[in-house]
Amino acid sequence: MFAHLIAQAMKGKVAIWLLFLFITYTSSAQQWSFHAGTNLTTFDFKNNAGNAIAGIKTGSGNIYAVQYQRKLVDTAALLLKSSPKVIFFNQHTGLAKLLGKFKWGVELNINQYNAVGDAANVSYSYQTDYIGISPSLQYTQQLYKGLSMQASGILQISQLLHGNQWVNNRFMDLKDDIQFNGILGMGGYQVGVQQTISDNIRISIAYRQVSSLSPKQSQGTSLAISPTSILFGITIQPLSK
């Protein structure tokens, strides 16, 4: 119980820190996005023979994220500067236009990865909270009148904040389980659409799929975590002075 309250307090402090970060650096940022949504998570347990352990079902949880993004090449800025790089891209406008459709980004996120199950008439569940950082590379294609399609490749490094397994009317702390505690590396992709609302505000919806890069081994079993996410977002791009 106390661990759960501490985890909730930590998430609150993270949210306050994210807001402070946004206010402090928004003047120099290219683009900030705020996302919230739902994770549908599969816990893929396998035995030594590589066979899936039956009885575990997908669970739902929340995802909250803030992301900073910047274009690989800002074609508008090329008209205002003079440097060897600017001269190169002004001489290779096709390449500049293509790279201008890509953005690199860094995201800070909080994820709930949950699952439920039953075996031999015994019910159990997993509830976890992870904090993570996700670098990404995104491609944007304009479709029609402010509507664009986006596709991203994502890496994610996470750490367990809080976790419980409930079984036989008992709660067990997952920080004592090496399959959950420690660094969780994940990789995957995201696709979505974004609609421009004003000069500096856009809204979006996206589908994200990531999974463990390497299953964690313990006591004759391996675990890979694979969340599927639906995200709703708002993007703010500070206007140039």
ChimeraX commands (.cxc) that place a marker at each C-alpha (Angstrom):
marker #1 position 0.00,0.00,0.00 radius 0.5
marker #1 position 2.73,2.44,1.01 radius 0.5
marker #1 position 4.75,1.58,-2.12 radius 0.5
marker #1 position 1.69,2.39,-4.24 radius 0.5
marker #1 position 1.23,5.77,-2.52 radius 0.5
marker #1 position 4.91,6.59,-3.01 radius 0.5
marker #1 position 4.68,5.69,-6.71 radius 0.5
marker #1 position 1.64,7.96,-7.11 radius 0.5
marker #1 position 3.52,10.82,-5.42 radius 0.5
marker #1 position 6.53,10.28,-7.69 radius 0.5
marker #1 position 4.30,10.43,-10.76 radius 0.5
marker #1 position 2.87,13.72,-9.49 radius 0.5
marker #1 position 6.36,15.15,-9.03 radius 0.5
marker #1 position 7.32,14.00,-12.54 radius 0.5
marker #1 position 4.26,15.79,-13.99 radius 0.5
marker #1 position 5.21,19.02,-12.17 radius 0.5
marker #1 position 8.81,18.71,-13.41 radius 0.5
marker #1 position 7.61,18.21,-17.00 radius 0.5
marker #1 position 5.44,21.33,-16.80 radius 0.5
marker #1 position 8.38,23.33,-15.42 radius 0.5
marker #1 position 10.63,22.02,-18.19 radius 0.5
marker #1 position 8.11,23.06,-20.83 radius 0.5
marker #1 position 7.68,26.57,-19.44 radius 0.5
marker #1 position 11.43,27.06,-19.05 radius 0.5
marker #1 position 12.52,25.89,-22.52 radius 0.5
marker #1 position 9.53,26.47,-24.74 radius 0.5
marker #1 position 11.03,29.64,-26.22 radius 0.5
marker #1 position 13.90,27.70,-27.78 radius 0.5
marker #1 position 12.05,24.46,-28.53 radius 0.5
marker #1 position 11.02,23.48,-32.02 radius 0.5
marker #1 position 8.00,21.47,-30.96 radius 0.5
marker #1 position 6.49,20.01,-27.77 radius 0.5
marker #1 position 3.84,17.29,-27.67 radius 0.5
marker #1 position 1.75,16.00,-24.78 radius 0.5
marker #1 position 0.17,12.55,-25.05 radius 0.5
marker #1 position -2.23,10.44,-22.99 radius 0.5
marker #1 position -3.76,7.10,-23.83 radius 0.5
marker #1 position -4.22,3.43,-23.08 radius 0.5
marker #1 position -1.80,0.50,-23.07 radius 0.5
marker #1 position -3.04,-3.00,-23.85 radius 0.5
marker #1 position -0.17,-5.18,-22.65 radius 0.5
marker #1 position 0.75,-8.79,-23.30 radius 0.5
marker #1 position 3.12,-10.59,-20.90 radius 0.5
marker #1 position 4.74,-13.33,-22.97 radius 0.5
marker #1 position 6.05,-15.92,-20.50 radius 0.5
marker #1 position 7.84,-18.96,-21.96 radius 0.5
marker #1 position 9.43,-22.01,-20.39 radius 0.5
marker #1 position 12.89,-23.44,-21.14 radius 0.5
marker #1 position 11.49,-25.30,-24.14 radius 0.5
marker #1 position 10.26,-22.04,-25.66 radius 0.5
marker #1 position 6.58,-22.87,-25.14 radius 0.5
marker #1 position 4.20,-20.09,-24.08 radius 0.5
marker #1 position 2.77,-20.40,-20.59 radius 0.5
marker #1 position -1.03,-20.49,-20.91 radius 0.5
marker #1 position -3.53,-18.55,-18.84 radius 0.5
marker #1 position -2.12,-15.01,-19.05 radius 0.5
marker #1 position -4.42,-12.44,-20.64 radius 0.5
marker #1 position -3.95,-8.90,-21.89 radius 0.5
marker #1 position -4.41,-6.13,-19.31 radius 0.5
marker #1 position -5.05,-2.41,-19.74 radius 0.5
marker #1 position -3.27,0.58,-18.24 radius 0.5
marker #1 position -2.50,4.24,-18.86 radius 0.5
marker #1 position 0.29,6.02,-20.70 radius 0.5
marker #1 position 1.32,9.67,-20.22 radius 0.5
marker #1 position 4.12,11.30,-22.19 radius 0.5
marker #1 position 5.75,14.60,-23.13 radius 0.5
marker #1 position 7.97,14.80,-26.21 radius 0.5
marker #1 position 10.39,17.31,-27.67 radius 0.5
marker #1 position 10.98,17.24,-31.45 radius 0.5
marker #1 position 13.13,19.12,-33.94 radius 0.5
marker #1 position 13.45,18.84,-37.71 radius 0.5
marker #1 position 16.58,17.24,-39.10 radius 0.5
marker #1 position 16.72,20.13,-41.58 radius 0.5
marker #1 position 14.70,23.31,-41.07 radius 0.5
marker #1 position 14.20,24.51,-44.65 radius 0.5
marker #1 position 12.75,27.86,-43.50 radius 0.5
marker #1 position 15.86,28.61,-41.44 radius 0.5
marker #1 position 18.11,27.96,-44.45 radius 0.5
marker #1 position 16.94,31.25,-45.93 radius 0.5
marker #1 position 18.10,33.21,-42.88 radius 0.5
marker #1 position 21.56,31.78,-42.25 radius 0.5
marker #1 position 24.89,31.44,-43.99 radius 0.5
marker #1 position 27.24,28.55,-43.26 radius 0.5
marker #1 position 28.84,25.66,-45.16 radius 0.5
marker #1 position 25.91,23.42,-44.16 radius 0.5
marker #1 position 23.36,25.98,-45.34 radius 0.5
marker #1 position 25.20,26.44,-48.64 radius 0.5
marker #1 position 25.27,22.66,-49.14 radius 0.5
marker #1 position 21.53,22.25,-48.62 radius 0.5
marker #1 position 20.74,25.30,-50.77 radius 0.5
marker #1 position 22.66,23.55,-53.55 radius 0.5
marker #1 position 20.83,20.25,-52.90 radius 0.5
marker #1 position 17.24,21.39,-52.44 radius 0.5
marker #1 position 15.76,17.94,-53.10 radius 0.5
marker #1 position 17.75,16.43,-50.24 radius 0.5
marker #1 position 16.88,19.36,-47.98 radius 0.5
marker #1 position 13.17,18.95,-48.74 radius 0.5
marker #1 position 13.31,15.22,-48.00 radius 0.5
marker #1 position 15.21,15.62,-44.72 radius 0.5
marker #1 position 12.83,18.42,-43.78 radius 0.5
marker #1 position 10.09,15.79,-43.48 radius 0.5
marker #1 position 12.01,14.00,-40.70 radius 0.5
marker #1 position 12.10,14.97,-37.03 radius 0.5
marker #1 position 14.21,13.53,-34.24 radius 0.5
marker #1 position 12.62,13.47,-30.84 radius 0.5
marker #1 position 13.05,12.58,-27.19 radius 0.5
marker #1 position 10.08,11.54,-25.06 radius 0.5
marker #1 position 9.68,11.11,-21.31 radius 0.5
marker #1 position 6.84,8.73,-20.48 radius 0.5
marker #1 position 5.05,6.93,-17.66 radius 0.5
marker #1 position 3.50,3.58,-18.57 radius 0.5
marker #1 position 1.26,1.13,-16.77 radius 0.5
marker #1 position 1.90,-2.41,-18.02 radius 0.5
marker #1 position -0.72,-4.73,-16.54 radius 0.5
marker #1 position -1.93,-8.28,-17.11 radius 0.5
marker #1 position -4.32,-10.81,-15.57 radius 0.5
marker #1 position -4.50,-14.59,-15.64 radius 0.5
marker #1 position -5.62,-17.84,-14.09 radius 0.5
marker #1 position -4.17,-21.33,-13.73 radius 0.5
marker #1 position -5.50,-24.38,-11.87 radius 0.5
marker #1 position -8.45,-22.32,-10.58 radius 0.5
marker #1 position -6.09,-19.69,-9.15 radius 0.5
marker #1 position -6.51,-16.09,-10.36 radius 0.5
marker #1 position -3.63,-13.64,-10.42 radius 0.5
marker #1 position -2.74,-10.22,-11.81 radius 0.5
marker #1 position 0.20,-7.93,-12.46 radius 0.5
marker #1 position 0.11,-4.14,-11.97 radius 0.5
marker #1 position 3.22,-2.14,-12.88 radius 0.5
marker #1 position 4.29,1.49,-13.35 radius 0.5
marker #1 position 7.38,2.24,-15.45 radius 0.5
marker #1 position 9.11,5.54,-16.17 radius 0.5
marker #1 position 11.02,5.71,-19.43 radius 0.5
marker #1 position 12.81,7.79,-22.04 radius 0.5
marker #1 position 12.25,7.22,-25.77 radius 0.5
marker #1 position 14.37,8.61,-28.61 radius 0.5
marker #1 position 12.61,8.50,-31.97 radius 0.5
marker #1 position 12.85,9.38,-35.65 radius 0.5
marker #1 position 9.62,10.51,-37.31 radius 0.5
marker #1 position 8.61,10.95,-40.96 radius 0.5
marker #1 position 5.71,13.30,-41.77 radius 0.5
marker #1 position 3.73,13.35,-45.02 radius 0.5
marker #1 position 1.19,16.08,-45.68 radius 0.5
marker #1 position -2.15,14.75,-46.88 radius 0.5
marker #1 position -4.75,17.51,-47.18 radius 0.5
marker #1 position -5.35,21.00,-45.70 radius 0.5
marker #1 position -3.41,20.69,-42.47 radius 0.5
marker #1 position -3.90,16.94,-42.18 radius 0.5
marker #1 position -0.72,14.87,-42.12 radius 0.5
marker #1 position 0.31,11.26,-41.60 radius 0.5
marker #1 position 3.23,10.36,-39.35 radius 0.5
marker #1 position 5.36,7.24,-38.92 radius 0.5
marker #1 position 8.08,6.80,-36.30 radius 0.5
marker #1 position 10.72,4.33,-35.24 radius 0.5
marker #1 position 11.03,4.17,-31.43 radius 0.5
marker #1 position 13.51,2.95,-28.84 radius 0.5
marker #1 position 12.50,2.98,-25.18 radius 0.5
marker #1 position 14.50,2.53,-21.98 radius 0.5
marker #1 position 12.37,2.13,-18.84 radius 0.5
marker #1 position 12.74,1.49,-15.12 radius 0.5
marker #1 position 10.13,0.01,-12.79 radius 0.5
marker #1 position 8.70,2.56,-10.36 radius 0.5
marker #1 position 6.18,0.32,-8.65 radius 0.5
marker #1 position 4.77,-3.14,-9.23 radius 0.5
marker #1 position 2.66,-5.81,-7.55 radius 0.5
marker #1 position 1.65,-9.35,-8.37 radius 0.5
marker #1 position -1.59,-10.48,-6.75 radius 0.5
marker #1 position -2.01,-14.23,-6.28 radius 0.5
marker #1 position -3.80,-16.34,-3.66 radius 0.5
marker #1 position -5.10,-13.16,-1.99 radius 0.5
marker #1 position -1.55,-11.94,-1.45 radius 0.5
marker #1 position 0.44,-9.08,-2.98 radius 0.5
marker #1 position 4.09,-9.60,-3.90 radius 0.5
marker #1 position 6.45,-6.71,-4.65 radius 0.5
marker #1 position 7.73,-7.02,-8.23 radius 0.5
marker #1 position 10.84,-5.02,-7.33 radius 0.5
marker #1 position 12.06,-8.32,-5.88 radius 0.5
marker #1 position 11.56,-10.02,-9.27 radius 0.5
marker #1 position 14.44,-9.57,-11.73 radius 0.5
marker #1 position 12.08,-10.14,-14.68 radius 0.5
marker #1 position 10.39,-6.82,-13.85 radius 0.5
marker #1 position 12.95,-4.77,-11.96 radius 0.5
marker #1 position 16.04,-3.31,-13.64 radius 0.5
marker #1 position 16.30,-1.72,-17.08 radius 0.5
marker #1 position 13.64,-2.64,-19.64 radius 0.5
marker #1 position 14.72,-2.05,-23.25 radius 0.5
marker #1 position 12.01,-1.93,-25.91 radius 0.5
marker #1 position 11.74,-1.12,-29.60 radius 0.5
marker #1 position 8.95,-0.61,-32.09 radius 0.5
marker #1 position 7.01,1.86,-34.19 radius 0.5
marker #1 position 4.19,4.40,-34.15 radius 0.5
marker #1 position 1.81,5.56,-36.88 radius 0.5
marker #1 position -0.81,8.26,-36.67 radius 0.5
marker #1 position -2.48,11.32,-38.12 radius 0.5
marker #1 position -2.24,14.95,-37.06 radius 0.5
marker #1 position -4.54,17.90,-37.76 radius 0.5
marker #1 position -3.50,21.55,-37.61 radius 0.5
marker #1 position -5.84,23.68,-35.48 radius 0.5
marker #1 position -3.94,26.99,-35.60 radius 0.5
marker #1 position -0.48,28.29,-36.51 radius 0.5
marker #1 position 1.08,26.70,-33.44 radius 0.5
marker #1 position -1.37,24.04,-32.21 radius 0.5
marker #1 position -2.08,20.57,-33.61 radius 0.5
marker #1 position -4.01,17.56,-32.34 radius 0.5
marker #1 position -3.25,13.92,-33.11 radius 0.5
marker #1 position -4.19,10.29,-32.65 radius 0.5
marker #1 position -1.65,7.49,-32.96 radius 0.5
marker #1 position -1.16,3.73,-32.69 radius 0.5
marker #1 position 2.05,2.51,-31.02 radius 0.5
marker #1 position 3.51,-1.00,-30.84 radius 0.5
marker #1 position 6.68,-1.80,-28.88 radius 0.5
marker #1 position 8.08,-4.96,-27.31 radius 0.5
marker #1 position 11.03,-6.13,-25.22 radius 0.5
marker #1 position 14.31,-6.17,-27.13 radius 0.5
marker #1 position 15.54,-9.09,-25.04 radius 0.5
marker #1 position 13.35,-11.37,-22.86 radius 0.5
marker #1 position 14.39,-11.50,-19.19 radius 0.5
marker #1 position 15.26,-14.92,-17.76 radius 0.5
marker #1 position 14.45,-16.16,-14.26 radius 0.5
marker #1 position 13.77,-19.55,-12.65 radius 0.5
marker #1 position 13.37,-21.43,-15.91 radius 0.5
marker #1 position 11.11,-18.89,-17.63 radius 0.5
marker #1 position 11.58,-15.88,-19.91 radius 0.5
marker #1 position 9.41,-12.76,-20.07 radius 0.5
marker #1 position 8.85,-10.36,-22.96 radius 0.5
marker #1 position 6.51,-7.39,-22.46 radius 0.5
marker #1 position 4.60,-6.16,-25.53 radius 0.5
marker #1 position 2.28,-3.16,-25.09 radius 0.5
marker #1 position 0.01,-1.82,-27.82 radius 0.5
marker #1 position -0.97,1.82,-27.25 radius 0.5
marker #1 position -3.63,4.24,-28.48 radius 0.5
marker #1 position -2.48,7.83,-27.94 radius 0.5
marker #1 position -4.25,11.18,-28.12 radius 0.5
marker #1 position -2.03,14.24,-28.26 radius 0.5
marker #1 position -1.68,17.97,-28.55 radius 0.5
marker #1 position 1.38,19.56,-30.12 radius 0.5
marker #1 position 2.55,23.11,-29.45 radius 0.5
marker #1 position 5.05,24.80,-31.73 radius 0.5
marker #1 position 6.16,28.19,-30.33 radius 0.5
marker #1 position 5.85,30.97,-32.88 radius 0.5
marker #1 position 9.10,32.51,-34.05 radius 0.5
marker #1 position 9.80,35.99,-32.76 radius 0.5
marker link #1:1,2 radius 0.2
marker link #1:2,3 radius 0.2
marker link #1:3,4 radius 0.2
marker link #1:4,5 radius 0.2
marker link #1:5,6 radius 0.2
marker link #1:6,7 radius 0.2
marker link #1:7,8 radius 0.2
marker link #1:8,9 radius 0.2
marker link #1:9,10 radius 0.2
marker link #1:10,11 radius 0.2
marker link #1:11,12 radius 0.2
marker link #1:12,13 radius 0.2
marker link #1:13,14 radius 0.2
marker link #1:14,15 radius 0.2
marker link #1:15,16 radius 0.2
marker link #1:16,17 radius 0.2
marker link #1:17,18 radius 0.2
marker link #1:18,19 radius 0.2
marker link #1:19,20 radius 0.2
marker link #1:20,21 radius 0.2
marker link #1:21,22 radius 0.2
marker link #1:22,23 radius 0.2
marker link #1:23,24 radius 0.2
marker link #1:24,25 radius 0.2
marker link #1:25,26 radius 0.2
marker link #1:26,27 radius 0.2
marker link #1:27,28 radius 0.2
marker link #1:28,29 radius 0.2
marker link #1:29,30 radius 0.2
marker link #1:30,31 radius 0.2
marker link #1:31,32 radius 0.2
marker link #1:32,33 radius 0.2
marker link #1:33,34 radius 0.2
marker link #1:34,35 radius 0.2
marker link #1:35,36 radius 0.2
marker link #1:36,37 radius 0.2
marker link #1:37,38 radius 0.2
marker link #1:38,39 radius 0.2
marker link #1:39,40 radius 0.2
marker link #1:40,41 radius 0.2
marker link #1:41,42 radius 0.2
marker link #1:42,43 radius 0.2
marker link #1:43,44 radius 0.2
marker link #1:44,45 radius 0.2
marker link #1:45,46 radius 0.2
marker link #1:46,47 radius 0.2
marker link #1:47,48 radius 0.2
marker link #1:48,49 radius 0.2
marker link #1:49,50 radius 0.2
marker link #1:50,51 radius 0.2
marker link #1:51,52 radius 0.2
marker link #1:52,53 radius 0.2
marker link #1:53,54 radius 0.2
marker link #1:54,55 radius 0.2
marker link #1:55,56 radius 0.2
marker link #1:56,57 radius 0.2
marker link #1:57,58 radius 0.2
marker link #1:58,59 radius 0.2
marker link #1:59,60 radius 0.2
marker link #1:60,61 radius 0.2
marker link #1:61,62 radius 0.2
marker link #1:62,63 radius 0.2
marker link #1:63,64 radius 0.2
marker link #1:64,65 radius 0.2
marker link #1:65,66 radius 0.2
marker link #1:66,67 radius 0.2
marker link #1:67,68 radius 0.2
marker link #1:68,69 radius 0.2
marker link #1:69,70 radius 0.2
marker link #1:70,71 radius 0.2
marker link #1:71,72 radius 0.2
marker link #1:72,73 radius 0.2
marker link #1:73,74 radius 0.2
marker link #1:74,75 radius 0.2
marker link #1:75,76 radius 0.2
marker link #1:76,77 radius 0.2
marker link #1:77,78 radius 0.2
marker link #1:78,79 radius 0.2
marker link #1:79,80 radius 0.2
marker link #1:80,81 radius 0.2
marker link #1:81,82 radius 0.2
marker link #1:82,83 radius 0.2
marker link #1:83,84 radius 0.2
marker link #1:84,85 radius 0.2
marker link #1:85,86 radius 0.2
marker link #1:86,87 radius 0.2
marker link #1:87,88 radius 0.2
marker link #1:88,89 radius 0.2
marker link #1:89,90 radius 0.2
marker link #1:90,91 radius 0.2
marker link #1:91,92 radius 0.2
marker link #1:92,93 radius 0.2
marker link #1:93,94 radius 0.2
marker link #1:94,95 radius 0.2
marker link #1:95,96 radius 0.2
marker link #1:96,97 radius 0.2
marker link #1:97,98 radius 0.2
marker link #1:98,99 radius 0.2
marker link #1:99,100 radius 0.2
marker link #1:100,101 radius 0.2
marker link #1:101,102 radius 0.2
marker link #1:102,103 radius 0.2
marker link #1:103,104 radius 0.2
marker link #1:104,105 radius 0.2
marker link #1:105,106 radius 0.2
marker link #1:106,107 radius 0.2
marker link #1:107,108 radius 0.2
marker link #1:108,109 radius 0.2
marker link #1:109,110 radius 0.2
marker link #1:110,111 radius 0.2
marker link #1:111,112 radius 0.2
marker link #1:112,113 radius 0.2
marker link #1:113,114 radius 0.2
marker link #1:114,115 radius 0.2
marker link #1:115,116 radius 0.2
marker link #1:116,117 radius 0.2
marker link #1:117,118 radius 0.2
marker link #1:118,119 radius 0.2
marker link #1:119,120 radius 0.2
marker link #1:120,121 radius 0.2
marker link #1:121,122 radius 0.2
marker link #1:122,123 radius 0.2
marker link #1:123,124 radius 0.2
marker link #1:124,125 radius 0.2
marker link #1:125,126 radius 0.2
marker link #1:126,127 radius 0.2
marker link #1:127,128 radius 0.2
marker link #1:128,129 radius 0.2
marker link #1:129,130 radius 0.2
marker link #1:130,131 radius 0.2
marker link #1:131,132 radius 0.2
marker link #1:132,133 radius 0.2
marker link #1:133,134 radius 0.2
marker link #1:134,135 radius 0.2
marker link #1:135,136 radius 0.2
marker link #1:136,137 radius 0.2
marker link #1:137,138 radius 0.2
marker link #1:138,139 radius 0.2
marker link #1:139,140 radius 0.2
marker link #1:140,141 radius 0.2
marker link #1:141,142 radius 0.2
marker link #1:142,143 radius 0.2
marker link #1:143,144 radius 0.2
marker link #1:144,145 radius 0.2
marker link #1:145,146 radius 0.2
marker link #1:146,147 radius 0.2
marker link #1:147,148 radius 0.2
marker link #1:148,149 radius 0.2
marker link #1:149,150 radius 0.2
marker link #1:150,151 radius 0.2
marker link #1:151,152 radius 0.2
marker link #1:152,153 radius 0.2
marker link #1:153,154 radius 0.2
marker link #1:154,155 radius 0.2
marker link #1:155,156 radius 0.2
marker link #1:156,157 radius 0.2
marker link #1:157,158 radius 0.2
marker link #1:158,159 radius 0.2
marker link #1:159,160 radius 0.2
marker link #1:160,161 radius 0.2
marker link #1:161,162 radius 0.2
marker link #1:162,163 radius 0.2
marker link #1:163,164 radius 0.2
marker link #1:164,165 radius 0.2
marker link #1:165,166 radius 0.2
marker link #1:166,167 radius 0.2
marker link #1:167,168 radius 0.2
marker link #1:168,169 radius 0.2
marker link #1:169,170 radius 0.2
marker link #1:170,171 radius 0.2
marker link #1:171,172 radius 0.2
marker link #1:172,173 radius 0.2
marker link #1:173,174 radius 0.2
marker link #1:174,175 radius 0.2
marker link #1:175,176 radius 0.2
marker link #1:176,177 radius 0.2
marker link #1:177,178 radius 0.2
marker link #1:178,179 radius 0.2
marker link #1:179,180 radius 0.2
marker link #1:180,181 radius 0.2
marker link #1:181,182 radius 0.2
marker link #1:182,183 radius 0.2
marker link #1:183,184 radius 0.2
marker link #1:184,185 radius 0.2
marker link #1:185,186 radius 0.2
marker link #1:186,187 radius 0.2
marker link #1:187,188 radius 0.2
marker link #1:188,189 radius 0.2
marker link #1:189,190 radius 0.2
marker link #1:190,191 radius 0.2
marker link #1:191,192 radius 0.2
marker link #1:192,193 radius 0.2
marker link #1:193,194 radius 0.2
marker link #1:194,195 radius 0.2
marker link #1:195,196 radius 0.2
marker link #1:196,197 radius 0.2
marker link #1:197,198 radius 0.2
marker link #1:198,199 radius 0.2
marker link #1:199,200 radius 0.2
marker link #1:200,201 radius 0.2
marker link #1:201,202 radius 0.2
marker link #1:202,203 radius 0.2
marker link #1:203,204 radius 0.2
marker link #1:204,205 radius 0.2
marker link #1:205,206 radius 0.2
marker link #1:206,207 radius 0.2
marker link #1:207,208 radius 0.2
marker link #1:208,209 radius 0.2
marker link #1:209,210 radius 0.2
marker link #1:210,211 radius 0.2
marker link #1:211,212 radius 0.2
marker link #1:212,213 radius 0.2
marker link #1:213,214 radius 0.2
marker link #1:214,215 radius 0.2
marker link #1:215,216 radius 0.2
marker link #1:216,217 radius 0.2
marker link #1:217,218 radius 0.2
marker link #1:218,219 radius 0.2
marker link #1:219,220 radius 0.2
marker link #1:220,221 radius 0.2
marker link #1:221,222 radius 0.2
marker link #1:222,223 radius 0.2
marker link #1:223,224 radius 0.2
marker link #1:224,225 radius 0.2
marker link #1:225,226 radius 0.2
marker link #1:226,227 radius 0.2
marker link #1:227,228 radius 0.2
marker link #1:228,229 radius 0.2
marker link #1:229,230 radius 0.2
marker link #1:230,231 radius 0.2
marker link #1:231,232 radius 0.2
marker link #1:232,233 radius 0.2
marker link #1:233,234 radius 0.2
marker link #1:234,235 radius 0.2
marker link #1:235,236 radius 0.2
marker link #1:236,237 radius 0.2
marker link #1:237,238 radius 0.2
marker link #1:238,239 radius 0.2
marker link #1:239,240 radius 0.2
marker link #1:240,241 radius 0.2
view
